[in-house]
Amino acid sequence: MRRDFTSRKRLILGFVILLVLADAALAVYSGDLASAIRKPEQQYAAETKHLDLLKQSIENAQKIRDNIPAIQKDCDKFEHSLSPARSGYSAVLTELGVIAKKAGIQLADTSLKQTPIPDRGLTEVSIDATVNGDYKNVIQFLNGVQRSASLYEVDSLTLANENANQGPANLIKVAVHLKTYFWTGS
């Protein structure tokens, strides 16, 4: 009988411990639920803020859509302002020669390579040249290229090899890679 009472006592104690653990787990779960539930005012404010952000996004998209014709018109105007391909090559070489002369440098080894852009009615022209002069004059040349009325993209500058026995010590030789565009019409 004593043994029967001990086993009952253990069974009751185990059941009480199980109930306490379940109660603790439910208390933690209830606390999480209580903190997750917002008051109606907070929920309304959050949803109103989200709605305002969505409305602002829609307004911005509408403005962009409304501006597309003006943007397209500006792009067409820009493309038509480019030199035509049939006379552009001589104009580019002449203009670069004038800029080099004003900067007081020598422009040499000029080569042109064209790449058509048929979807836009344009031709991309890569220009490789070598510029010989002192540092200040090379900078004046690059400044002249940037300020030109024509569109030039300075793609790269590389200090070219120069033999030490050729010319004055303050002269540098720079390989310049430029890009420009011609309108081919479409």
C-alpha positions in Angstrom: 0.0 0.0 0.0 2.9 2.2 0.7 4.2 1.6 -2.8 0.9 2.5 -4.3 0.8 5.8 -2.5 4.3 6.7 -3.6 3.6 6.0 -7.2 0.3 8.1 -7.0 2.3 10.9 -5.4 4.8 10.8 -8.2 2.1 10.8 -10.8 0.3 13.7 -9.2 3.6 15.7 -8.9 4.5 15.0 -12.6 1.0 16.1 -13.6 1.3 19.4 -11.5 4.8 20.1 -13.1 3.3 19.5 -16.5 0.4 21.9 -15.7 2.9 24.6 -14.5 5.0 24.3 -17.6 1.9 24.5 -19.9 0.7 27.5 -17.9 4.1 29.2 -18.4 4.1 28.5 -22.1 0.6 29.9 -22.5 1.6 33.0 -20.5 4.5 33.6 -23.0 2.3 33.0 -26.0 -0.4 35.3 -24.6 2.2 38.0 -24.0 3.3 37.8 -27.6 -0.3 38.0 -28.8 -1.0 41.0 -26.6 2.0 42.9 -27.9 1.3 42.0 -31.5 -2.3 43.3 -31.4 -2.4 47.0 -32.2 -4.9 49.4 -31.0 -7.4 50.5 -33.7 -5.9 54.0 -33.8 -2.4 52.7 -34.4 -3.7 50.3 -37.1 -5.5 53.1 -38.8 -2.5 55.4 -38.7 -0.2 52.7 -40.1 -2.6 51.9 -42.9 -3.2 55.6 -43.7 0.6 56.2 -43.9 0.9 53.2 -46.3 -2.0 54.5 -48.4 -0.3 57.9 -48.7 2.9 56.3 -49.8 1.0 54.3 -52.5 -0.8 57.5 -53.6 2.5 59.3 -53.9 4.1 56.5 -55.9 1.1 56.6 -58.3 1.4 60.4 -58.7 5.1 60.1 -59.4 4.4 57.4 -62.0 1.7 59.6 -63.6 4.1 62.6 -63.8 6.7 60.4 -65.5 4.2 59.1 -68.0 2.9 62.6 -68.7 6.5 63.8 -69.3 7.4 61.1 -71.7 6.4 63.0 -74.9 8.4 66.1 -73.8 11.4 63.9 -73.0 11.1 62.1 -76.4 10.9 65.5 -78.1 14.1 66.7 -76.3 15.9 63.5 -77.3 14.9 63.9 -80.9 16.0 67.6 -80.8 19.4 66.5 -79.3 19.9 63.8 -81.9 19.1 66.3 -84.8 21.6 68.8 -83.3 24.4 66.3 -83.9 26.5 66.7 -87.0 25.3 64.7 -90.0 27.5 61.7 -90.8 28.3 62.8 -94.4 30.1 65.9 -93.2 30.9 65.1 -89.6 34.3 63.5 -90.0 36.0 66.5 -91.5 34.3 68.8 -89.1 35.5 66.7 -86.1 39.1 66.6 -87.4 39.1 70.3 -88.1 37.6 71.2 -84.7 40.1 69.0 -82.8 42.9 70.5 -84.8 41.7 74.1 -83.9 41.4 73.1 -80.2 44.9 71.6 -80.2 46.4 74.7 -81.9 44.7 77.0 -79.4 46.1 74.9 -76.5 49.6 75.0 -78.1 50.0 71.2 -78.5 50.6 68.8 -81.3 47.8 66.4 -82.3 49.2 63.3 -84.1 48.2 59.8 -85.1 44.5 60.6 -85.3 42.3 57.6 -86.3 38.5 57.3 -86.6 36.4 54.2 -86.2 32.7 54.2 -86.7 30.1 52.0 -85.2 26.5 52.3 -86.4 23.6 52.5 -83.9 20.8 51.7 -86.3 17.9 51.7 -83.8 18.5 55.4 -83.1 19.7 56.6 -86.5 23.2 57.4 -85.0 26.8 56.5 -85.6 29.2 56.3 -82.8 32.7 57.5 -83.8 35.7 56.5 -81.7 38.6 58.8 -82.1 42.2 57.8 -81.1 44.8 60.4 -81.1 48.1 61.3 -79.5 48.7 64.7 -77.9 52.2 66.0 -77.4 52.9 69.0 -75.2 53.6 70.1 -71.7 51.1 69.3 -68.9 49.4 72.7 -68.8 48.8 72.6 -72.6 47.4 69.1 -72.5 44.9 70.2 -69.8 44.0 73.2 -71.9 43.3 70.8 -74.8 41.1 68.6 -72.7 39.3 71.7 -71.3 38.7 72.9 -74.9 37.3 69.5 -75.8 34.9 69.7 -72.8 33.7 73.2 -73.7 33.3 72.5 -77.4 29.8 73.0 -78.9 30.1 69.5 -80.3 29.5 66.4 -78.1 32.7 64.6 -77.1 33.1 61.9 -74.5 36.6 61.5 -73.2 36.7 57.8 -72.8 40.3 57.4 -71.6 43.7 59.1 -71.3 46.9 57.1 -71.2 50.4 58.4 -70.7 52.2 57.2 -73.8 55.8 56.0 -73.9 58.3 58.7 -74.9 62.0 58.1 -75.4 64.1 60.2 -73.0 66.4 61.4 -75.8 63.6 62.9 -77.9 62.7 66.6 -77.2 62.6 68.6 -74.1 62.2 67.0 -70.7 58.9 68.8 -69.8 56.9 67.4 -72.8 54.5 64.6 -72.3 52.8 62.3 -74.7 49.2 61.4 -74.0 47.1 58.8 -75.9 43.5 60.2 -76.0 40.5 58.1 -76.7 37.3 60.1 -77.5 33.8 59.3 -78.7 31.4 61.4 -80.6 28.1 60.8 -82.4 26.8 61.7 -85.8 23.2 61.7 -86.9 22.6 59.4 -89.8 18.8 60.2 -90.0 16.2 57.5 -89.8 
